[in-house]
């Protein structure tokens, strides 16, 4: 079975490309010209999104390197301690909506320090699976389609991430405590 799955995974993309090309040719679609036109649109979208993406990445770096993240963690630690939420998972919960690579680094750090099978490791894993890099996604999608007013969207995605972190905590407590 594993050999079949490996063989299928190796050939999935080439077979998909061959199938789409064959289907397009059978319908008399100019396949190559359509591909080039789509690539042009993709490039134009990437150029349109780039300033938003650079702005978000700079803001993330300023937030992390200015010490604002550390101050926010210090400020929230007494509250989350009273609620039973481990403060060791707080940096991940705060960075996850901002940065995918930063949150992956924090997840690896949690695994290294506490172990993947510890409560904190399982909570961190559940947070990673339950939340999204919301600010990054909002920046890219809003920039791609030219949305300028994202005030309510921003509040909504941040509230959604908060609910996801709280739910991840209680689900992890229910299944692993």
CNS distance restraints for C-alpha pairs under 8 A (distance, minus, plus):
assign (resid   1 and name CA) (resid   5 and name CA) 6.29 0.50 0.50
assign (resid   2 and name CA) (resid   6 and name CA) 6.06 0.50 0.50
assign (resid   3 and name CA) (resid   7 and name CA) 6.07 0.50 0.50
assign (resid   4 and name CA) (resid   8 and name CA) 6.04 0.50 0.50
assign (resid   5 and name CA) (resid   9 and name CA) 6.03 0.50 0.50
assign (resid   6 and name CA) (resid  10 and name CA) 6.14 0.50 0.50
assign (resid   7 and name CA) (resid  11 and name CA) 6.38 0.50 0.50
assign (resid   8 and name CA) (resid  12 and name CA) 5.71 0.50 0.50
assign (resid   9 and name CA) (resid  13 and name CA) 7.80 0.50 0.50
assign (resid  11 and name CA) (resid  15 and name CA) 5.92 0.50 0.50
assign (resid  12 and name CA) (resid  16 and name CA) 6.02 0.50 0.50
assign (resid  13 and name CA) (resid  17 and name CA) 6.13 0.50 0.50
assign (resid  14 and name CA) (resid  18 and name CA) 6.09 0.50 0.50
assign (resid  15 and name CA) (resid  19 and name CA) 5.93 0.50 0.50
assign (resid  16 and name CA) (resid  20 and name CA) 6.14 0.50 0.50
assign (resid  17 and name CA) (resid  21 and name CA) 6.07 0.50 0.50
assign (resid  18 and name CA) (resid  22 and name CA) 5.99 0.50 0.50
assign (resid  19 and name CA) (resid  23 and name CA) 6.00 0.50 0.50
assign (resid  20 and name CA) (resid  24 and name CA) 6.05 0.50 0.50
assign (resid  21 and name CA) (resid  25 and name CA) 6.10 0.50 0.50
assign (resid  21 and name CA) (resid  31 and name CA) 6.56 0.50 0.50
assign (resid  22 and name CA) (resid  26 and name CA) 6.08 0.50 0.50
assign (resid  23 and name CA) (resid  27 and name CA) 6.42 0.50 0.50
assign (resid  24 and name CA) (resid  28 and name CA) 6.28 0.50 0.50
assign (resid  24 and name CA) (resid  29 and name CA) 5.09 0.50 0.50
assign (resid  24 and name CA) (resid  30 and name CA) 7.46 0.50 0.50
assign (resid  24 and name CA) (resid  31 and name CA) 6.13 0.50 0.50
assign (resid  25 and name CA) (resid  29 and name CA) 5.57 0.50 0.50
assign (resid  25 and name CA) (resid  30 and name CA) 7.14 0.50 0.50
assign (resid  25 and name CA) (resid  31 and name CA) 6.72 0.50 0.50
assign (resid  29 and name CA) (resid  34 and name CA) 7.82 0.50 0.50
assign (resid  30 and name CA) (resid  34 and name CA) 6.05 0.50 0.50
assign (resid  31 and name CA) (resid  35 and name CA) 6.14 0.50 0.50
assign (resid  32 and name CA) (resid  36 and name CA) 6.22 0.50 0.50
assign (resid  33 and name CA) (resid  37 and name CA) 6.15 0.50 0.50
assign (resid  34 and name CA) (resid  38 and name CA) 6.17 0.50 0.50
assign (resid  35 and name CA) (resid  39 and name CA) 6.18 0.50 0.50
assign (resid  36 and name CA) (resid  40 and name CA) 6.23 0.50 0.50
assign (resid  37 and name CA) (resid  41 and name CA) 6.40 0.50 0.50
assign (resid  38 and name CA) (resid  42 and name CA) 6.17 0.50 0.50
assign (resid  39 and name CA) (resid  43 and name CA) 6.14 0.50 0.50
assign (resid  40 and name CA) (resid  44 and name CA) 6.23 0.50 0.50
assign (resid  41 and name CA) (resid  45 and name CA) 6.17 0.50 0.50
assign (resid  42 and name CA) (resid  46 and name CA) 6.18 0.50 0.50
assign (resid  43 and name CA) (resid  47 and name CA) 6.23 0.50 0.50
assign (resid  44 and name CA) (resid  48 and name CA) 6.14 0.50 0.50
assign (resid  45 and name CA) (resid  49 and name CA) 6.11 0.50 0.50
assign (resid  45 and name CA) (resid 144 and name CA) 5.77 0.50 0.50
assign (resid  46 and name CA) (resid  50 and name CA) 6.02 0.50 0.50
assign (resid  46 and name CA) (resid 144 and name CA) 7.59 0.50 0.50
assign (resid  47 and name CA) (resid  51 and name CA) 7.88 0.50 0.50
assign (resid  48 and name CA) (resid 143 and name CA) 6.77 0.50 0.50
assign (resid  48 and name CA) (resid 144 and name CA) 6.27 0.50 0.50
assign (resid  49 and name CA) (resid  53 and name CA) 6.22 0.50 0.50
assign (resid  49 and name CA) (resid 139 and name CA) 7.98 0.50 0.50
assign (resid  49 and name CA) (resid 140 and name CA) 5.97 0.50 0.50
assign (resid  49 and name CA) (resid 143 and name CA) 4.91 0.50 0.50
assign (resid  49 and name CA) (resid 144 and name CA) 5.27 0.50 0.50
assign (resid  50 and name CA) (resid  54 and name CA) 6.07 0.50 0.50
assign (resid  51 and name CA) (resid  55 and name CA) 6.09 0.50 0.50
assign (resid  52 and name CA) (resid  56 and name CA) 6.20 0.50 0.50
assign (resid  52 and name CA) (resid 139 and name CA) 6.00 0.50 0.50
assign (resid  52 and name CA) (resid 140 and name CA) 6.91 0.50 0.50
assign (resid  52 and name CA) (resid 143 and name CA) 6.07 0.50 0.50
assign (resid  53 and name CA) (resid  57 and name CA) 6.16 0.50 0.50
assign (resid  53 and name CA) (resid 136 and name CA) 7.46 0.50 0.50
assign (resid  53 and name CA) (resid 139 and name CA) 6.43 0.50 0.50
assign (resid  53 and name CA) (resid 140 and name CA) 6.44 0.50 0.50
assign (resid  54 and name CA) (resid  58 and name CA) 6.12 0.50 0.50
assign (resid  55 and name CA) (resid  59 and name CA) 6.18 0.50 0.50
assign (resid  56 and name CA) (resid  60 and name CA) 6.15 0.50 0.50
assign (resid  56 and name CA) (resid 135 and name CA) 7.83 0.50 0.50
assign (resid  56 and name CA) (resid 136 and name CA) 6.99 0.50 0.50
assign (resid  56 and name CA) (resid 139 and name CA) 7.11 0.50 0.50
assign (resid  57 and name CA) (resid  61 and name CA) 6.29 0.50 0.50
assign (resid  58 and name CA) (resid  62 and name CA) 6.16 0.50 0.50
assign (resid  59 and name CA) (resid  63 and name CA) 6.09 0.50 0.50
assign (resid  60 and name CA) (resid  64 and name CA) 6.23 0.50 0.50
assign (resid  60 and name CA) (resid  98 and name CA) 6.67 0.50 0.50
assign (resid  60 and name CA) (resid  99 and name CA) 7.37 0.50 0.50
assign (resid  61 and name CA) (resid  65 and name CA) 5.85 0.50 0.50
assign (resid  62 and name CA) (resid  66 and name CA) 5.53 0.50 0.50
assign (resid  63 and name CA) (resid  67 and name CA) 6.89 0.50 0.50
assign (resid  63 and name CA) (resid  68 and name CA) 5.53 0.50 0.50
assign (resid  63 and name CA) (resid  69 and name CA) 6.14 0.50 0.50
assign (resid  64 and name CA) (resid  68 and name CA) 6.34 0.50 0.50
assign (resid  64 and name CA) (resid  69 and name CA) 5.43 0.50 0.50
assign (resid  64 and name CA) (resid  70 and name CA) 7.73 0.50 0.50
assign (resid  67 and name CA) (resid  71 and name CA) 6.19 0.50 0.50
assign (resid  68 and name CA) (resid  72 and name CA) 6.08 0.50 0.50
assign (resid  69 and name CA) (resid  73 and name CA) 6.19 0.50 0.50
assign (resid  69 and name CA) (resid  91 and name CA) 7.87 0.50 0.50
assign (resid  70 and name CA) (resid  74 and name CA) 6.18 0.50 0.50
assign (resid  71 and name CA) (resid  75 and name CA) 6.08 0.50 0.50
assign (resid  72 and name CA) (resid  76 and name CA) 6.12 0.50 0.50
assign (resid  73 and name CA) (resid  77 and name CA) 5.86 0.50 0.50
assign (resid  73 and name CA) (resid  90 and name CA) 6.79 0.50 0.50
assign (resid  73 and name CA) (resid  91 and name CA) 6.71 0.50 0.50
assign (resid  74 and name CA) (resid  78 and name CA) 7.82 0.50 0.50
assign (resid  76 and name CA) (resid  80 and name CA) 6.30 0.50 0.50
assign (resid  77 and name CA) (resid  81 and name CA) 5.95 0.50 0.50
assign (resid  77 and name CA) (resid  87 and name CA) 5.69 0.50 0.50
assign (resid  77 and name CA) (resid  90 and name CA) 7.82 0.50 0.50
assign (resid  78 and name CA) (resid  82 and name CA) 6.37 0.50 0.50
assign (resid  79 and name CA) (resid  83 and name CA) 6.52 0.50 0.50
assign (resid  80 and name CA) (resid  84 and name CA) 6.20 0.50 0.50
assign (resid  80 and name CA) (resid  85 and name CA) 5.09 0.50 0.50
assign (resid  80 and name CA) (resid  86 and name CA) 6.92 0.50 0.50
assign (resid  80 and name CA) (resid  87 and name CA) 6.44 0.50 0.50
assign (resid  81 and name CA) (resid  85 and name CA) 5.75 0.50 0.50
assign (resid  81 and name CA) (resid  86 and name CA) 6.41 0.50 0.50
assign (resid  81 and name CA) (resid  87 and name CA) 6.51 0.50 0.50
assign (resid  85 and name CA) (resid  89 and name CA) 7.83 0.50 0.50
assign (resid  85 and name CA) (resid 169 and name CA) 7.12 0.50 0.50
assign (resid  86 and name CA) (resid  90 and name CA) 7.14 0.50 0.50
assign (resid  86 and name CA) (resid 120 and name CA) 7.08 0.50 0.50
assign (resid  87 and name CA) (resid  91 and name CA) 7.83 0.50 0.50
assign (resid  88 and name CA) (resid 110 and name CA) 7.82 0.50 0.50
assign (resid  88 and name CA) (resid 120 and name CA) 7.29 0.50 0.50
assign (resid  89 and name CA) (resid  93 and name CA) 6.40 0.50 0.50
assign (resid  89 and name CA) (resid 110 and name CA) 7.78 0.50 0.50
assign (resid  89 and name CA) (resid 120 and name CA) 6.55 0.50 0.50
assign (resid  89 and name CA) (resid 123 and name CA) 7.40 0.50 0.50
assign (resid  89 and name CA) (resid 124 and name CA) 6.16 0.50 0.50
assign (resid  90 and name CA) (resid  94 and name CA) 6.17 0.50 0.50
assign (resid  91 and name CA) (resid  95 and name CA) 6.01 0.50 0.50
assign (resid  91 and name CA) (resid 106 and name CA) 7.44 0.50 0.50
assign (resid  92 and name CA) (resid  96 and name CA) 5.73 0.50 0.50
assign (resid  92 and name CA) (resid 103 and name CA) 5.62 0.50 0.50
assign (resid  92 and name CA) (resid 106 and name CA) 5.92 0.50 0.50
assign (resid  92 and name CA) (resid 107 and name CA) 6.91 0.50 0.50
assign (resid  92 and name CA) (resid 124 and name CA) 7.09 0.50 0.50
assign (resid  92 and name CA) (resid 127 and name CA) 7.96 0.50 0.50
assign (resid  93 and name CA) (resid  97 and name CA) 7.68 0.50 0.50
assign (resid  93 and name CA) (resid 127 and name CA) 6.88 0.50 0.50
assign (resid  93 and name CA) (resid 165 and name CA) 6.63 0.50 0.50
assign (resid  94 and name CA) (resid  98 and name CA) 7.66 0.50 0.50
assign (resid  95 and name CA) (resid  99 and name CA) 5.94 0.50 0.50
assign (resid  95 and name CA) (resid 102 and name CA) 6.73 0.50 0.50
assign (resid  95 and name CA) (resid 103 and name CA) 5.76 0.50 0.50
assign (resid  96 and name CA) (resid 100 and name CA) 6.15 0.50 0.50
assign (resid  96 and name CA) (resid 102 and name CA) 7.40 0.50 0.50
assign (resid  96 and name CA) (resid 103 and name CA) 5.07 0.50 0.50
assign (resid  96 and name CA) (resid 128 and name CA) 7.29 0.50 0.50
assign (resid  96 and name CA) (resid 131 and name CA) 7.10 0.50 0.50
assign (resid  96 and name CA) (resid 132 and name CA) 6.69 0.50 0.50
assign (resid  96 and name CA) (resid 133 and name CA) 5.64 0.50 0.50
assign (resid  97 and name CA) (resid 131 and name CA) 7.21 0.50 0.50
assign (resid  97 and name CA) (resid 132 and name CA) 5.78 0.50 0.50
assign (resid  97 and name CA) (resid 133 and name CA) 4.04 0.50 0.50
assign (resid  97 and name CA) (resid 134 and name CA) 4.77 0.50 0.50
assign (resid  97 and name CA) (resid 135 and name CA) 5.81 0.50 0.50
assign (resid  97 and name CA) (resid 136 and name CA) 7.52 0.50 0.50
assign (resid  97 and name CA) (resid 158 and name CA) 7.46 0.50 0.50
assign (resid  97 and name CA) (resid 161 and name CA) 7.01 0.50 0.50
assign (resid  98 and name CA) (resid 133 and name CA) 5.46 0.50 0.50
assign (resid  98 and name CA) (resid 134 and name CA) 6.62 0.50 0.50
assign (resid  98 and name CA) (resid 135 and name CA) 5.41 0.50 0.50
assign (resid  98 and name CA) (resid 136 and name CA) 6.26 0.50 0.50
assign (resid  99 and name CA) (resid 103 and name CA) 6.03 0.50 0.50
assign (resid  99 and name CA) (resid 133 and name CA) 5.86 0.50 0.50
assign (resid  99 and name CA) (resid 136 and name CA) 7.02 0.50 0.50
assign (resid 100 and name CA) (resid 104 and name CA) 6.18 0.50 0.50
assign (resid 100 and name CA) (resid 133 and name CA) 5.82 0.50 0.50
assign (resid 101 and name CA) (resid 105 and name CA) 6.23 0.50 0.50
assign (resid 102 and name CA) (resid 106 and name CA) 6.29 0.50 0.50
assign (resid 103 and name CA) (resid 107 and name CA) 6.05 0.50 0.50
assign (resid 103 and name CA) (resid 128 and name CA) 7.82 0.50 0.50
assign (resid 104 and name CA) (resid 108 and name CA) 6.18 0.50 0.50
assign (resid 105 and name CA) (resid 109 and name CA) 6.21 0.50 0.50
assign (resid 106 and name CA) (resid 110 and name CA) 6.18 0.50 0.50
assign (resid 107 and name CA) (resid 111 and name CA) 6.25 0.50 0.50
assign (resid 107 and name CA) (resid 121 and name CA) 7.81 0.50 0.50
assign (resid 107 and name CA) (resid 124 and name CA) 6.36 0.50 0.50
assign (resid 107 and name CA) (resid 125 and name CA) 7.32 0.50 0.50
assign (resid 108 and name CA) (resid 112 and name CA) 6.09 0.50 0.50
assign (resid 109 and name CA) (resid 113 and name CA) 6.04 0.50 0.50
assign (resid 110 and name CA) (resid 114 and name CA) 5.70 0.50 0.50
assign (resid 110 and name CA) (resid 115 and name CA) 6.88 0.50 0.50
assign (resid 110 and name CA) (resid 116 and name CA) 7.68 0.50 0.50
assign (resid 110 and name CA) (resid 120 and name CA) 7.33 0.50 0.50
assign (resid 110 and name CA) (resid 121 and name CA) 6.07 0.50 0.50
assign (resid 110 and name CA) (resid 124 and name CA) 7.43 0.50 0.50
assign (resid 111 and name CA) (resid 115 and name CA) 4.32 0.50 0.50
assign (resid 111 and name CA) (resid 116 and name CA) 4.78 0.50 0.50
assign (resid 111 and name CA) (resid 121 and name CA) 5.68 0.50 0.50
assign (resid 112 and name CA) (resid 116 and name CA) 7.80 0.50 0.50
assign (resid 114 and name CA) (resid 118 and name CA) 6.14 0.50 0.50
assign (resid 114 and name CA) (resid 120 and name CA) 6.83 0.50 0.50
assign (resid 114 and name CA) (resid 121 and name CA) 6.44 0.50 0.50
assign (resid 115 and name CA) (resid 121 and name CA) 5.88 0.50 0.50
assign (resid 116 and name CA) (resid 120 and name CA) 7.92 0.50 0.50
assign (resid 116 and name CA) (resid 121 and name CA) 4.49 0.50 0.50
assign (resid 116 and name CA) (resid 122 and name CA) 6.27 0.50 0.50
assign (resid 117 and name CA) (resid 121 and name CA) 5.86 0.50 0.50
assign (resid 117 and name CA) (resid 122 and name CA) 6.08 0.50 0.50
assign (resid 118 and name CA) (resid 122 and name CA) 6.13 0.50 0.50
assign (resid 119 and name CA) (resid 123 and name CA) 6.00 0.50 0.50
assign (resid 119 and name CA) (resid 172 and name CA) 7.59 0.50 0.50
assign (resid 119 and name CA) (resid 176 and name CA) 6.76 0.50 0.50
assign (resid 119 and name CA) (resid 177 and name CA) 7.09 0.50 0.50
assign (resid 120 and name CA) (resid 124 and name CA) 5.98 0.50 0.50
assign (resid 121 and name CA) (resid 125 and name CA) 6.16 0.50 0.50
assign (resid 122 and name CA) (resid 126 and name CA) 6.11 0.50 0.50
assign (resid 122 and name CA) (resid 172 and name CA) 6.85 0.50 0.50
assign (resid 122 and name CA) (resid 176 and name CA) 7.93 0.50 0.50
assign (resid 123 and name CA) (resid 127 and name CA) 6.10 0.50 0.50
assign (resid 123 and name CA) (resid 168 and name CA) 6.68 0.50 0.50
assign (resid 123 and name CA) (resid 169 and name CA) 6.21 0.50 0.50
assign (resid 123 and name CA) (resid 172 and name CA) 5.76 0.50 0.50
assign (resid 124 and name CA) (resid 128 and name CA) 6.18 0.50 0.50
assign (resid 125 and name CA) (resid 129 and name CA) 6.27 0.50 0.50
assign (resid 126 and name CA) (resid 130 and name CA) 5.96 0.50 0.50
assign (resid 126 and name CA) (resid 168 and name CA) 5.57 0.50 0.50
assign (resid 126 and name CA) (resid 169 and name CA) 7.90 0.50 0.50
assign (resid 126 and name CA) (resid 172 and name CA) 7.18 0.50 0.50
assign (resid 127 and name CA) (resid 131 and name CA) 5.94 0.50 0.50
assign (resid 127 and name CA) (resid 164 and name CA) 7.22 0.50 0.50
assign (resid 127 and name CA) (resid 165 and name CA) 5.69 0.50 0.50
assign (resid 127 and name CA) (resid 168 and name CA) 5.63 0.50 0.50
assign (resid 127 and name CA) (resid 169 and name CA) 7.81 0.50 0.50
assign (resid 128 and name CA) (resid 132 and name CA) 7.55 0.50 0.50
assign (resid 130 and name CA) (resid 164 and name CA) 5.73 0.50 0.50
assign (resid 130 and name CA) (resid 165 and name CA) 7.20 0.50 0.50
assign (resid 130 and name CA) (resid 168 and name CA) 6.75 0.50 0.50
assign (resid 131 and name CA) (resid 161 and name CA) 5.64 0.50 0.50
assign (resid 131 and name CA) (resid 164 and name CA) 5.97 0.50 0.50
assign (resid 131 and name CA) (resid 165 and name CA) 7.14 0.50 0.50
assign (resid 132 and name CA) (resid 161 and name CA) 7.17 0.50 0.50
assign (resid 133 and name CA) (resid 137 and name CA) 6.19 0.50 0.50
assign (resid 134 and name CA) (resid 138 and name CA) 5.88 0.50 0.50
assign (resid 134 and name CA) (resid 157 and name CA) 6.12 0.50 0.50
assign (resid 134 and name CA) (resid 158 and name CA) 7.23 0.50 0.50
assign (resid 134 and name CA) (resid 161 and name CA) 7.76 0.50 0.50
assign (resid 135 and name CA) (resid 139 and name CA) 5.99 0.50 0.50
assign (resid 135 and name CA) (resid 154 and name CA) 7.52 0.50 0.50
assign (resid 135 and name CA) (resid 157 and name CA) 7.88 0.50 0.50
assign (resid 136 and name CA) (resid 140 and name CA) 6.19 0.50 0.50
assign (resid 137 and name CA) (resid 141 and name CA) 5.98 0.50 0.50
assign (resid 138 and name CA) (resid 142 and name CA) 5.69 0.50 0.50
assign (resid 138 and name CA) (resid 154 and name CA) 7.56 0.50 0.50
assign (resid 139 and name CA) (resid 143 and name CA) 5.76 0.50 0.50
assign (resid 140 and name CA) (resid 144 and name CA) 5.92 0.50 0.50
assign (resid 141 and name CA) (resid 145 and name CA) 6.41 0.50 0.50
assign (resid 142 and name CA) (resid 146 and name CA) 5.74 0.50 0.50
assign (resid 142 and name CA) (resid 147 and name CA) 4.82 0.50 0.50
assign (resid 142 and name CA) (resid 148 and name CA) 7.22 0.50 0.50
assign (resid 142 and name CA) (resid 150 and name CA) 7.72 0.50 0.50
assign (resid 143 and name CA) (resid 147 and name CA) 6.31 0.50 0.50
assign (resid 143 and name CA) (resid 148 and name CA) 7.96 0.50 0.50
assign (resid 150 and name CA) (resid 154 and name CA) 5.94 0.50 0.50
assign (resid 151 and name CA) (resid 155 and name CA) 6.57 0.50 0.50
assign (resid 152 and name CA) (resid 156 and name CA) 6.06 0.50 0.50
assign (resid 153 and name CA) (resid 157 and name CA) 6.16 0.50 0.50
assign (resid 154 and name CA) (resid 158 and name CA) 6.21 0.50 0.50
assign (resid 155 and name CA) (resid 159 and name CA) 6.05 0.50 0.50
assign (resid 156 and name CA) (resid 160 and name CA) 6.05 0.50 0.50
assign (resid 157 and name CA) (resid 161 and name CA) 6.20 0.50 0.50
assign (resid 158 and name CA) (resid 162 and name CA) 6.25 0.50 0.50
assign (resid 159 and name CA) (resid 163 and name CA) 6.21 0.50 0.50
assign (resid 160 and name CA) (resid 164 and name CA) 6.09 0.50 0.50
assign (resid 161 and name CA) (resid 165 and name CA) 6.18 0.50 0.50
assign (resid 162 and name CA) (resid 166 and name CA) 6.27 0.50 0.50
assign (resid 163 and name CA) (resid 167 and name CA) 5.98 0.50 0.50
assign (resid 164 and name CA) (resid 168 and name CA) 5.92 0.50 0.50
assign (resid 165 and name CA) (resid 169 and name CA) 6.21 0.50 0.50
assign (resid 166 and name CA) (resid 170 and name CA) 6.45 0.50 0.50
assign (resid 167 and name CA) (resid 171 and name CA) 5.99 0.50 0.50
assign (resid 168 and name CA) (resid 172 and name CA) 5.95 0.50 0.50
assign (resid 169 and name CA) (resid 173 and name CA) 6.10 0.50 0.50
assign (resid 170 and name CA) (resid 174 and name CA) 6.01 0.50 0.50
assign (resid 171 and name CA) (resid 175 and name CA) 6.17 0.50 0.50
assign (resid 172 and name CA) (resid 176 and name CA) 5.51 0.50 0.50
assign (resid 172 and name CA) (resid 177 and name CA) 7.09 0.50 0.50
assign (resid 173 and name CA) (resid 177 and name CA) 4.81 0.50 0.50
